[in-house]
Structure formats: structure tokens, C-alpha cells
Amino acid sequence: MISLLIEGAFMRTEDINIINQLTGYSALEAGGIMAIPKLGWGFMTHGLPKILLWDYAFLEGAGFEILRWILMPLSIAVVWGIVQTFIGIAQGLLGRFL
């Protein structure tokens, strides 16, 4: 999406379908009453690593590679925050059941 915005291109239905397929986004029907959005396993295995490694097409070549390395500590901080959150959750769950 960011690449399309930088190029000045408009997002069409085909682009949104491709983004949904890449992220594994779909809707789970809850008894026909409402749809609950869910993320697929593809986002965790493919999308999230690309986001955290700043692997975007517009950051390649022409001196933008250095920008990826400058932004990498931000990704490390995000991963550290997620790990700290899950450690707290795991301690709470294990404390309740053990």
C-alpha cells in the first residue's frame, strides 16, 4: 500500500484482494449474526517478518538501504515490547493453572 501511495497510484479492488491474500485476512462468520475479522497464519510467517525487517520495495537501491539500517533499532524495540508482553501473559496464565 505504501508503494502505491508513493507512486501516486489508486488502489483498485484487485489490489485490495491481493493485500487480503498476502496478509491472510478473512472474515469468520459468527452464527450468521456478525462477521469477525481474523488474520491467517501467512501474516505471521510472511507479512510480519517483512514488516519488522523493513523489506519494502521503495527502500531498496539509490541509497535508501541505509535508511533500513537506521530504522532497524525501532523494529528491535517493537519485538522486545511484544516479548515482554507475552512473558507477562504467560506468567499470569501459568500462575493461575499451576
Residue pairs with C-beta under 8 A, 6 or more apart in sequence:
1 11
1 19
2 56
2 58
3 56
3 57
3 58
4 10
4 11
4 15
6 58
19 25
20 26
22 42
22 43
22 46
22 47
23 39
23 40
23 42
23 43
23 47
24 39
24 40
24 41
24 42
24 43
24 47
25 37
25 38
25 39
25 40
25 43
26 37
26 38
26 40
27 35
27 36
27 37
27 38
28 35
28 36
28 37
28 38
29 35
29 36
30 36
49 55
50 56
52 75
52 78
52 79
53 68
53 72
53 75
54 67
54 68
54 71
54 72
54 75
58 64
59 65
59 67
59 68
